[in-house]
Amino acid sequence: MSLLTNINKAFDHRIRLGIMSILMVNEYADFNTLKELLDVTDGNLASHLKALEKEDFISIEKQFIGRKPNTRYSATKIGKKAFKDHINALERIINKQK
């Protein structure tokens, strides 16, 4: 079995890794929370969220809080499995290097 088995190109960027890491330990996170935690611009965050959504790794829920729109994101079952597989593959590579 190749060491690169389960390495997922969807997680090849630090921002996508960050988004998924946050969503793995929180039930959900809204756009502004992700933006603050990851220290990224609106456009940058939006493009990475769109890439993860396209893979069905995250789900999006739009709502209003008071009169303000609020968009929150959560990891899907598929996304959680893919991310765990990716992290396990990275750990195998790291451990192989020791």
Backbone as CSV, one residue per row, in Angstrom:
resi,resn,N_x,N_y,N_z,CA_x,CA_y,CA_z,C_x,C_y,C_z
1,MET,0.849,-1.190,0.000,0.000,0.000,0.000,0.888,1.244,0.000
2,SER,0.583,2.162,-0.887,1.347,3.393,-1.008,1.155,4.276,0.214
3,LEU,2.214,4.966,0.601,2.114,5.911,1.715,1.151,7.044,1.398
4,LEU,0.941,7.303,0.111,0.082,8.415,-0.277,-1.392,8.031,-0.384
5,THR,-1.712,6.772,-0.094,-3.106,6.350,-0.088,-3.851,7.182,0.949
6,ASN,-5.008,7.680,0.596,-5.880,8.496,1.441,-5.424,9.941,1.618
7,ILE,-4.328,10.346,0.962,-3.994,11.771,0.944,-5.015,12.424,0.020
8,ASN,-5.705,13.433,0.523,-6.805,14.026,-0.223,-6.420,15.429,-0.688
9,LYS,-6.456,15.639,-1.995,-6.082,16.940,-2.567,-6.983,18.072,-2.071
10,ALA,-8.184,17.750,-1.646,-9.093,18.790,-1.142,-8.536,19.457,0.106
11,PHE,-7.638,18.776,0.803,-7.076,19.323,2.039,-5.636,19.795,1.851
12,ASP,-5.241,20.059,0.601,-3.838,20.400,0.352,-3.500,21.866,0.634
13,HIS,-4.417,22.609,1.169,-4.158,24.009,1.496,-4.377,24.231,2.989
14,ARG,-3.539,25.044,3.598,-3.613,25.249,5.052,-4.965,25.800,5.499
15,ILE,-5.609,26.613,4.665,-6.902,27.176,5.062,-7.966,26.081,5.094
16,ARG,-7.959,25.192,4.110,-8.929,24.086,4.119,-8.657,23.136,5.271
17,LEU,-7.382,22.897,5.560,-7.036,22.081,6.733,-7.562,22.747,7.996
18,GLY,-7.409,24.059,8.070,-7.886,24.812,9.234,-9.393,24.765,9.373
19,ILE,-10.095,24.961,8.266,-11.564,24.919,8.294,-12.027,23.564,8.825
20,MET,-11.476,22.492,8.252,-11.904,21.158,8.665,-11.507,20.864,10.105
21,SER,-10.342,21.328,10.522,-9.917,21.111,11.911,-10.900,21.767,12.879
22,ILE,-11.313,22.979,12.555,-12.276,23.699,13.406,-13.609,22.956,13.426
23,LEU,-14.057,22.513,12.252,-15.366,21.857,12.169,-15.359,20.440,12.748
24,MET,-14.204,19.844,12.873,-14.122,18.506,13.476,-14.346,18.567,14.990
25,VAL,-13.987,19.678,15.607,-14.102,19.781,17.068,-15.267,20.670,17.510
26,ASN,-15.951,21.283,16.561,-17.133,22.093,16.859,-18.291,21.590,16.007
27,GLU,-19.474,21.637,16.565,-20.645,21.189,15.808,-20.812,22.024,14.544
28,TYR,-20.543,23.319,14.663,-20.596,24.227,13.528,-19.786,25.476,13.848
29,ALA,-19.521,26.263,12.825,-18.866,27.559,12.999,-19.431,28.499,11.943
30,ASP,-19.645,29.761,12.328,-20.153,30.702,11.331,-18.994,31.345,10.569
31,PHE,-19.349,32.057,9.519,-18.355,32.634,8.614,-17.369,33.530,9.360
32,ASN,-17.894,34.427,10.194,-17.011,35.375,10.885,-16.082,34.683,11.867
33,THR,-16.560,33.645,12.530,-15.711,32.884,13.454,-14.558,32.239,12.687
34,LEU,-14.871,31.593,11.578,-13.827,30.971,10.754,-12.834,32.025,10.260
35,LYS,-13.369,33.164,9.825,-12.524,34.237,9.311,-11.543,34.726,10.384
36,GLU,-12.048,34.912,11.597,-11.196,35.382,12.696,-10.164,34.331,13.100
37,LEU,-10.609,33.088,13.266,-9.700,32.034,13.710,-8.587,31.761,12.692
38,LEU,-8.919,31.864,11.418,-7.954,31.545,10.372,-7.209,32.775,9.855
39,ASP,-7.669,33.972,10.258,-7.029,35.230,9.858,-6.908,35.337,8.339
40,VAL,-8.056,35.248,7.673,-8.108,35.321,6.214,-9.136,36.360,5.779
41,THR,-9.070,36.748,4.504,-10.038,37.695,3.959,-11.349,36.970,3.633
42,ASP,-12.401,37.751,3.457,-13.710,37.189,3.100,-13.614,36.343,1.830
43,GLY,-13.006,36.929,0.783,-12.929,36.243,-0.504,-12.116,34.962,-0.444
44,ASN,-11.004,35.019,0.285,-10.150,33.847,0.420,-10.899,32.729,1.135
45,LEU,-11.539,33.057,2.249,-12.298,32.056,3.002,-13.435,31.492,2.157
46,ALA,-14.150,32.372,1.480,-15.297,31.934,0.672,-14.872,30.944,-0.403
47,SER,-13.737,31.184,-1.048,-13.309,30.271,-2.122,-12.933,28.895,-1.561
48,HIS,-12.314,28.862,-0.381,-11.956,27.574,0.213,-13.202,26.845,0.730
49,LEU,-14.151,27.584,1.279,-15.412,26.971,1.714,-16.146,26.374,0.511
50,LYS,-16.137,27.097,-0.593,-16.801,26.616,-1.810,-16.164,25.314,-2.296
51,ALA,-14.838,25.240,-2.233,-14.130,24.019,-2.666,-14.525,22.831,-1.786
52,LEU,-14.622,23.052,-0.474,-15.016,21.966,0.441,-16.480,21.591,0.254
53,GLU,-17.315,22.596,-0.023,-18.737,22.324,-0.261,-18.914,21.500,-1.534
54,LYS,-18.146,21.811,-2.558,-18.219,21.086,-3.835,-17.922,19.601,-3.644
55,GLU,-17.043,19.286,-2.698,-16.701,17.891,-2.402,-17.705,17.229,-1.448
56,ASP,-18.704,17.993,-1.005,-19.688,17.535,0.002,-19.035,17.253,1.360
57,PHE,-17.937,17.948,1.664,-17.252,17.774,2.938,-17.823,18.685,4.021
58,ILE,-18.513,19.760,3.599,-19.166,20.648,4.572,-20.586,20.931,4.113
59,SER,-21.430,21.256,5.082,-22.785,21.686,4.749,-22.944,23.127,5.219
60,ILE,-23.847,23.829,4.554,-24.047,25.255,4.813,-25.491,25.474,5.245
61,GLU,-25.642,26.282,6.282,-26.976,26.632,6.770,-27.052,28.147,6.868
62,LYS,-27.974,28.730,6.111,-28.159,30.179,6.140,-29.385,30.495,6.975
63,GLN,-29.240,31.505,7.825,-30.346,31.898,8.697,-30.212,33.386,9.000
64,PHE,-31.217,33.930,9.667,-31.140,35.302,10.139,-31.109,35.295,11.646
65,ILE,-30.223,36.098,12.210,-30.182,36.308,13.654,-30.539,37.773,13.829
66,GLY,-31.749,37.997,14.368,-32.287,39.350,14.350,-32.538,39.696,12.889
67,ARG,-31.949,40.770,12.432,-32.098,41.153,11.020,-30.839,40.868,10.216
68,LYS,-29.855,40.271,10.866,-28.578,40.025,10.191,-28.504,38.602,9.642
69,PRO,-28.057,38.493,8.381,-27.866,37.142,7.839,-26.694,36.460,8.543
70,ASN,-26.820,35.168,8.739,-25.760,34.393,9.379,-25.612,33.090,8.613
71,THR,-24.393,32.783,8.234,-24.115,31.536,7.524,-23.220,30.694,8.406
72,ARG,-23.673,29.485,8.670,-22.830,28.604,9.475,-22.557,27.310,8.735
73,TYR,-21.423,26.749,9.071,-20.895,25.591,8.352,-20.680,24.441,9.326
74,SER,-20.870,23.236,8.837,-20.564,22.055,9.643,-19.976,20.980,8.728
75,ALA,-19.183,20.107,9.326,-18.582,19.007,8.563,-19.641,17.933,8.350
76,THR,-19.688,17.397,7.146,-20.615,16.306,6.851,-19.975,14.985,7.296
77,LYS,-20.772,13.941,7.296,-20.252,12.614,7.639,-19.148,12.214,6.656
78,ILE,-19.376,12.492,5.380,-18.380,12.200,4.339,-17.108,13.014,4.586
79,GLY,-17.284,14.287,4.924,-16.144,15.171,5.180,-15.332,14.731,6.379
80,LYS,-16.026,14.318,7.441,-15.322,13.864,8.649,-14.490,12.626,8.358
81,LYS,-15.062,11.693,7.611,-14.317,10.468,7.287,-13.114,10.784,6.404
82,ALA,-13.327,11.597,5.381,-12.230,11.955,4.465,-11.114,12.670,5.218
83,PHE,-11.481,13.559,6.141,-10.469,14.304,6.888,-9.693,13.376,7.828
84,LYS,-10.406,12.486,8.513,-9.729,11.519,9.395,-8.777,10.640,8.592
85,ASP,-9.224,10.170,7.435,-8.374,9.344,6.571,-7.132,10.124,6.140
86,HIS,-7.315,11.395,5.821,-6.208,12.253,5.391,-5.189,12.425,6.523
87,ILE,-5.678,12.731,7.719,-4.795,12.920,8.873,-4.053,11.618,9.201
88,ASN,-4.764,10.494,9.154,-4.120,9.193,9.402,-3.026,8.918,8.372
89,ALA,-3.277,9.274,7.114,-2.279,9.067,6.061,-1.046,9.941,6.321
90,LEU,-1.280,11.183,6.746,-0.151,12.066,7.065,0.666,11.503,8.227
91,GLU,-0.020,10.974,9.231,0.674,10.394,10.387,1.509,9.181,9.973
92,ARG,0.978,8.368,9.048,1.740,7.216,8.555,3.023,7.681,7.864
93,ILE,2.918,8.744,7.071,4.093,9.279,6.376,5.110,9.791,7.398
94,ILE,4.631,10.544,8.383,5.523,11.099,9.416,6.206,9.974,10.192
95,ASN,5.443,8.985,10.585,6.010,7.871,11.367,6.992,7.041,10.548
96,LYS,6.769,6.960,9.246,7.662,6.211,8.355,9.022,6.918,8.257
97,GLN,8.997,8.248,8.421,10.229,9.031,8.298,11.119,8.930,9.534
98,LYS,10.567,8.483,10.649,11.323,8.431,11.911,12.367,7.336,11.893
